[in-house]
Structures are given as C-alpha cells and as structure tokens.
Amino acid sequence: MRDVAIIGIGQTKVGEHWDLGLRHLALEALQAAMKDAGVERADALYVGNMLSGELTGQEHLGALIADFAGLRGIEAVKIEAACGSGAAAVRMGYIAVAGGLADVVLVVGVEKMTDYLGPRVTAALAMAADADYEASQGVSFVALNALLMRRYMHEFGYRKEDFAPFAVNAHANGMNNPNAMFHLKVTPESYARAPMIADPVNLLDSSPVCDGAAAVVLAPIEWARQLDHPVVRIAASAIGTDALAIHDRRDPLTLEGAALSAHRAYQQAGLGPKEIDLFELHDAFSIMAALSLEAAGFAEKGKGVRLALDGEITLHGRIPIATMGGLKARGHPVGATGVYQIVEVVQQLRGEAGDNQVPDARIGMAQNIGGSGATVITHILERVG
C-alpha cells in the first residue's frame, strides 16, 4: 500500500445554479482542483452522485464528465451511496492510488437538485431509505429524522431549544465561507421562531436542497512533496454499514454504521478521538450531528447535545465541527457533500480557512452519511511536515 496525498482541491459555490448543468458544475470544480495540483491529465475519474438519473434524466456520468473535461478515454465511473456518494468516490480513488493501480486520480462530487419543486426532490431523496418499509409508507427523510429527534429528547430529557447551538455554530461559520449557500446569522431566538417542518424538526434543523460540485486530486505522497502547498495525506479511509430501515436497527439512537466506520478509521490511522483537531460531520439534520458526535467517540451516548450546549463544537472548542458552515449553512448537494467535506478539511490543514481557521490544525476527520445511517464513510487526513 502506498501513502496517498490530496494534491489539489476545487469547489463551486453552493446554491441554485439554474443556468448550469451537471457537466458544467463538475467541470468548474475539476478545473480548479487540477490547477491547484498542477496536473493536466489523470489515470482515472470517479464521480460521486446520487440523483442524476431521477432529477436530470442523465446517468452514465463517468464518461459524460470525462469527455466534457477533455479527458476522453480514461477510466471513469459514477459511484452511488445515497448521500454518502461523494466520500465513497473519494474512497474508490484512494484505493486505486494506494493499490498502485493509478498514479493520478480525479474525484468529483456533483449534484443538481433545484430544477424541480419540493415534492419531486423529496420523493427522490426517499430512495435512500427502505423503499418497502419506509418510503412506501410516505415517510420522508425529514420525518425519519423527526422521529429520531423526538425519541432522543424523550430518552435523554432534552428540550427542543437545546439543539439550537448546532444551527448557530454552522451559520456563524458559513458567514465567512464564500462558497456557502447561506450567509445568514442564526441566534437561539431565530432558531426558536423557525417554521416547523416535521415536529420537532424545524427549518433551521434542516440542510437545504441545492446544487454544487467539489473535486480533489489524489496521488502518491511523493508527488505532493514537489508542490508549494503543505502536504496532506489520507491517514485513513473506512466504511461501515447498517440496516437501511431504522426499525431494523438494534438501537435507533445509535449510528452503528458510523461507529464502525470511525473505529476502523481510528485503527487504520493509529489515532483516537482525542487526536482529532476538527470534525466535518454530516449535519443534514441537527439530530444527525448529535448522533454522529456520539458514534465517533467525541461524546458519550446521550451527551452529543450537551457537547454543543457547552460550546465545545465551535472553532475554539474541544472538537470544532461544520467549520465552513457544514451541510446546514454551506449546503447539502447530496452526492457532492462528501467531497466538499474533504476539501474543507484540506483547507484547514493547509491553513487556508481564513477567518474560520482552526488554530494549529494538523489532523482532521470527515464523515459522510448515506441515508439515515446505512452507509457511513470516514476519512482522516493529516498534515505532513
């Protein structure tokens, strides 16, 4: 196995890109990443995407984007793992370079969600749940997370307003991210006034529907040492899975897939939660942020919300999360989200996060969740030297 470095990063602004198609968004991110890496060609391209067939009528994205990016002829495939598609694509690229099957691999996560009204997008997203026992009963992802949040409040004695710090923190950090969808300050008071979507999940508990693309260039670590920017290597890449349907899990308030993924990543990197300087978690809903913190070992069961209430998730807290706005403020273009997370960790480790820079960041972790926890991909990145 070879050490793998991320030698280039690129991203588009997240938002409603009605004038751009999938291929255009992907190209913009890829060109930025390739320029950052100083490369013009690659051996392979992996595309993370969830909804292209359902919302744009376009599958076969690997060949499409490779051709549009002037890379016709290289190995190119689409990787799908629901909302975890972006990180799954990064893992496939990591495997190719680590295993010596390729020297330069491009990974792009891209999603186009805003060309249709809410009901169609909601139905498309529901395909990441159990079609027979969840989606067919009319249970949307907002509703599934509302059920989890209600149960969590019941089990551990929290109030609805106790979840406010997740939204407040994400939006505070998103204010300084030029690529974030929202530059909107959130306070505990505005959180409490937010319209309810599925009680107890309100508008500020939920990540938005949006478009965007992010890309990375992977290569053996020796390539990275020839570039001007700091060397960032992938110290760990791991996947864990769980039942699709929440009712099939041993404990609905334990993300076993996330716990397995994080544990395998810690073992691979030879690290533990105490060594992680920042954590880009999958805060598609506030409850997911709390459950992820617990599954990854940053808080005991039932204490994820307490960690937020105590201010430990801010840029200067014990475990900074959503450092560039997270899914809530940066946005959640589902198949691209996992790559955005990786890009943002690299920015932190290079010292390129501007006003959102986590002091002395050396090791960062990103965790991308597919569905309500059925597929979870964890990456640990380390600044070398």
C-alpha positions in Angstrom: 0.0 0.0 0.0 1.2 3.5 -0.9 0.7 6.6 1.1 -1.9 8.8 -0.7 -2.0 12.6 -0.7 -4.6 15.1 -1.7 -2.6 17.3 -4.1 -5.4 19.5 -5.4 -8.8 20.8 -4.3 -11.6 22.7 -6.1 -15.2 23.6 -5.5 -18.1 25.7 -6.8 -20.3 27.9 -4.8 -23.3 26.0 -3.4 -26.7 27.4 -4.4 -29.4 27.3 -7.1 -27.5 27.0 -10.3 -30.4 27.1 -12.8 -28.1 28.2 -15.6 -25.6 25.4 -15.2 -26.0 21.6 -15.8 -24.3 18.7 -14.1 -21.4 18.6 -16.5 -20.7 22.4 -16.2 -20.7 22.3 -12.4 -18.4 19.2 -12.4 -16.0 20.8 -14.9 -15.7 24.0 -12.9 -14.7 22.0 -9.7 -12.4 19.7 -11.7 -10.5 22.5 -13.4 -10.0 24.3 -10.1 -8.6 21.1 -8.5 -6.4 20.3 -11.4 -5.0 23.8 -11.5 -4.3 23.6 -7.8 -2.5 20.3 -8.3 -0.6 21.4 -11.4 -1.8 18.4 -13.5 -3.4 18.3 -16.9 -4.1 14.6 -17.2 -5.2 11.7 -14.9 -5.4 8.0 -14.9 -9.0 7.7 -13.6 -12.0 9.8 -12.7 -14.6 8.8 -10.0 -17.9 10.8 -9.9 -19.9 10.9 -6.7 -23.6 11.4 -7.4 -26.9 10.2 -6.1 -29.8 11.7 -8.1 -28.7 12.4 -11.7 -31.0 9.8 -13.2 -34.0 10.8 -11.1 -33.7 14.6 -11.3 -31.8 15.3 -14.5 -32.5 12.2 -16.6 -28.8 11.6 -17.0 -26.9 8.6 -15.9 -23.6 7.4 -17.2 -21.9 10.4 -15.6 -18.3 9.0 -15.7 -18.0 9.0 -19.4 -20.0 12.2 -19.8 -17.9 14.3 -17.4 -14.6 12.7 -18.6 -15.5 13.7 -22.1 -16.6 17.2 -21.2 -13.5 17.8 -19.1 -11.2 16.9 -22.1 -10.3 13.6 -20.5 -11.9 11.2 -23.0 -10.5 7.7 -22.9 -9.6 7.4 -19.2 -11.2 5.1 -16.7 -14.3 6.9 -15.5 -17.3 5.7 -13.5 -20.1 7.1 -11.3 -20.2 6.0 -7.6 -23.5 5.9 -5.7 -24.0 5.5 -2.0 -27.0 7.8 -1.4 -25.9 11.0 0.5 -22.6 9.3 1.1 -21.7 9.1 -2.6 -19.1 11.8 -2.5 -16.9 10.2 0.2 -17.5 6.8 -1.4 -16.0 8.2 -4.6 -13.0 9.5 -2.7 -12.5 6.1 -1.1 -12.5 4.5 -4.6 -9.9 6.9 -5.7 -7.9 6.3 -2.5 -7.9 2.5 -3.2 -6.8 3.0 -6.7 -3.8 5.1 -5.8 -2.9 3.2 -2.6 -3.0 -0.1 -4.5 -0.8 1.1 -7.3 -3.5 0.9 -10.0 -3.2 4.6 -10.8 -0.9 7.5 -10.0 -3.2 10.5 -10.5 -6.9 10.1 -9.8 -9.6 12.8 -10.0 -12.7 12.7 -7.8 -15.6 15.0 -8.3 -18.9 15.0 -6.3 -21.7 16.8 -8.2 -25.4 17.2 -7.7 -28.2 19.2 -9.3 -31.3 19.3 -7.2 -33.1 22.7 -7.7 -34.7 22.3 -11.1 -37.7 20.6 -9.6 -40.2 21.5 -6.9 -40.1 20.1 -3.4 -42.3 17.1 -3.7 -40.3 15.5 -6.6 -37.0 16.2 -4.8 -38.4 14.8 -1.5 -39.5 11.6 -3.3 -36.1 11.3 -5.0 -34.3 11.6 -1.7 -36.6 9.0 -0.1 -35.0 6.4 -2.4 -32.1 6.3 0.1 -34.5 4.9 2.7 -36.1 1.4 2.7 -38.5 1.5 -0.3 -40.7 -1.3 1.0 -41.0 -0.4 4.7 -40.3 3.4 4.9 -40.7 5.3 1.7 -43.8 3.4 0.6 -45.5 4.4 3.9 -44.9 8.1 3.0 -42.2 8.7 5.5 -39.8 11.4 4.2 -36.3 11.9 5.4 -37.4 14.9 7.4 -40.0 12.7 9.1 -37.5 10.0 9.8 -35.2 12.5 11.5 -38.1 14.0 13.4 -38.8 10.6 14.8 -35.2 10.2 15.8 -35.1 13.6 17.4 -38.3 13.1 19.3 -37.1 9.8 20.6 -33.7 11.3 21.6 -35.5 14.1 23.5 -37.6 11.6 25.3 -34.8 9.2 26.2 -32.3 11.9 27.4 -34.5 14.7 28.7 -33.6 17.4 26.2 -35.8 20.3 25.1 -36.3 21.4 21.5 -34.3 24.6 22.1 -31.3 22.6 23.3 -30.5 21.8 19.7 -30.1 25.5 18.7 -26.2 25.5 19.1 -25.8 23.3 16.1 -27.5 25.7 13.7 -26.0 28.8 15.4 -22.5 27.4 15.0 -22.9 26.2 11.4 -24.3 29.6 10.3 -21.7 31.5 12.2 -19.0 29.6 10.3 -20.9 29.8 7.0 -20.8 33.6 7.2 -17.1 33.5 6.3 -17.2 30.9 3.6 -17.6 32.5 0.1 -18.8 29.2 -1.3 -21.6 28.7 1.3 -25.2 28.9 0.2 -26.3 30.9 3.3 -24.6 33.9 4.8 -27.2 34.3 7.5 -26.6 34.8 11.2 -28.7 32.5 13.3 -29.4 33.1 17.0 -31.1 31.0 19.6 -34.1 33.3 19.3 -34.4 33.0 15.5 -33.9 29.2 15.8 -36.9 29.1 18.2 -39.0 31.1 15.7 -38.2 29.0 12.7 -41.1 27.3 10.9 -41.8 23.7 11.8 -41.4 21.1 9.1 -42.0 17.9 10.9 -42.2 18.4 14.6 -39.7 18.7 16.3 -37.5 19.3 13.2 -37.8 23.0 12.1 -36.4 24.8 9.1 -33.1 25.6 10.9 -32.6 22.0 11.9 -32.5 21.0 8.2 -30.0 21.3 5.4 -31.2 22.9 2.1 -31.8 21.5 -1.3 -29.1 22.9 -3.6 -26.6 22.4 -6.5 -22.9 22.2 -6.3 -19.7 20.3 -7.1 -16.4 19.8 -5.3 -13.3 17.9 -6.5 -10.0 16.5 -5.3 -6.8 15.2 -7.0 -5.2 12.2 -5.4 -1.6 11.0 -6.0 1.2 9.2 -4.2 2.6 11.3 -1.4 5.9 11.8 -3.3 4.0 13.9 -5.8 2.7 16.1 -3.1 6.2 16.9 -1.8 7.0 18.6 -5.2 4.2 21.2 -4.7 4.2 24.5 -2.9 1.4 23.9 -0.5 1.5 21.8 2.6 1.4 18.0 2.2 -1.9 16.5 3.3 -2.1 12.7 3.3 -5.1 10.4 3.7 -4.3 8.6 7.0 -7.4 6.5 7.0 -10.4 5.7 4.7 -13.1 3.4 6.1 -16.7 2.4 5.5 -19.3 1.0 7.9 -22.9 -0.1 7.1 -26.1 -0.7 9.0 -29.7 -1.6 8.1 -31.5 0.8 5.7 -34.7 0.8 7.8 -34.4 2.5 11.2 -36.8 0.0 12.7 -34.4 -2.9 11.8 -31.5 -1.5 13.9 -30.6 -2.7 17.3 -30.9 0.8 18.7 -32.3 3.6 16.6 -30.4 6.2 18.6 -27.0 4.5 17.9 -25.4 5.0 14.5 -23.7 1.7 14.3 -22.5 2.2 10.8 -20.9 5.5 11.8 -19.3 3.9 14.9 -17.9 1.0 12.8 -16.6 3.4 10.2 -15.0 5.7 12.7 -13.5 2.8 14.7 -11.9 1.3 11.5 -10.6 4.7 10.6 -9.0 5.3 14.0 -7.4 1.8 13.8 -6.0 2.5 10.4 -4.6 5.9 11.3 -3.4 4.7 14.7 -5.3 7.5 16.4 -8.2 8.2 18.6 -10.9 10.9 19.1 -8.5 12.9 21.3 -6.0 13.4 18.5 -8.6 14.9 16.0 -8.4 18.6 15.7 -11.7 19.1 13.7 -14.6 17.0 12.6 -16.6 17.7 9.4 -19.7 15.7 10.3 -22.9 15.0 8.3 -25.2 17.6 9.9 -28.0 17.1 7.4 -30.3 17.5 10.5 -29.4 18.6 14.0 -30.1 15.2 15.4 -27.6 13.7 13.0 -24.9 16.0 14.3 -25.6 14.8 17.9 -25.7 11.1 16.9 -22.5 11.4 14.8 -20.6 13.1 17.7 -21.5 10.1 19.9 -20.9 7.4 17.3 -17.4 8.8 16.5 -16.4 8.9 20.2 -16.5 12.6 20.9 -19.4 12.3 23.4 -21.0 9.6 25.4 -24.4 8.3 24.4 -27.0 10.9 25.0 -24.3 13.6 25.5 -23.9 14.9 21.9 -26.3 17.8 22.5 -24.6 18.6 25.8 -21.3 19.0 23.9 -22.9 21.6 21.7 -24.6 23.4 24.7 -21.2 23.6 26.4 -19.7 25.4 23.4 -17.3 22.6 22.6 -18.2 22.4 18.9 -17.1 25.9 18.0 -13.9 26.9 16.2 -12.1 27.2 19.5 -13.9 24.4 21.3 -12.7 20.9 22.0 -13.9 19.4 18.7 -14.8 22.1 16.1 -17.5 20.9 13.6 -19.0 22.4 10.5 -16.0 24.7 10.3 -17.0 26.2 6.9 -20.8 26.0 7.5 -21.4 22.3 7.3 -24.4 20.9 5.4 -26.7 23.3 7.1 -25.1 26.6 6.0 -22.7 25.6 3.2 -25.4 23.5 1.8 -26.0 19.8 1.1 -25.9 18.9 -2.7 -26.1 15.3 -1.6 -23.7 13.5 -4.0 -21.2 16.3 -3.7 -21.3 16.8 0.1 -18.7 14.2 1.0 -16.1 15.8 -1.4 -16.9 19.3 0.0 -16.1 17.9 3.5 -12.8 16.6 2.3 -11.9 19.9 0.5 -12.8 21.8 3.7 -10.6 19.6 5.9 -7.7 20.1 3.4 -8.2 23.9 3.6 -8.0 23.7 7.4 -4.8 21.6 7.4 -3.2 23.8 4.8 -4.0 26.9 6.9 -6.2 28.2 4.1 -9.5 28.6 6.0 -9.3 32.3 6.6 -11.4 33.6 9.5 -12.6 30.1 10.1 -9.1 28.6 10.6 -8.9 26.1 13.5 -5.7 27.0 15.4 -2.8 24.6 14.8 -5.0 22.1 12.9 -2.9 19.1 12.0 -5.4 16.2 11.9 -9.0 16.4 10.6 -11.7 13.9 10.1 -14.7 13.9 7.7 -17.7 11.6 8.0 -20.2 11.4 5.2 -23.5 9.5 5.8 -25.7 7.8 3.3 -29.4 7.6 4.1 -30.2 7.8 7.8 -27.0 6.0 8.7 -27.0 2.9 6.5 -23.7 3.7 4.7 -21.0 5.8 6.5 -17.6 6.7 5.1 -15.0 8.2 7.4 -11.7 9.8 6.3 -8.9 11.0 8.5 -6.5 13.5 6.9 -3.1 14.5 8.3 -0.8 17.4 7.5 2.7 16.0 7.0 5.8 18.0 7.9 
